Amino acid sequence: MEDRAAKVEALFGAQDSMSDLHAPNERVLFSEPRNTAVAMCAFVEEYAAGFRSRGGTATAG
């Protein structure tokens, strides 16, 4: 059963042959994931600073 599920998953999904998600000759820029991570960290840092300046407190919960 698992083998059949793996085959079905390989045939259909976000990256199947009909999705045109990526072109065969598409280049990969390794800086894109890095830049995304840096931007997300900067956003969270600025958001947290604004939250603290308004007197907010974080509680685990």
HUBELWO-V435039 format. One record per pair of residues at least 24 apart in sequence whose C-alpha atoms are under 8 Angstrom apart, sorted by the first residue. I is the first residue (numbers start at 1). J is the second residue. D is the distance in Angstrom with one decimal. If there is no record, write none. Layout:
i	j	d
I	J	D
I	J	D
This chain:
none
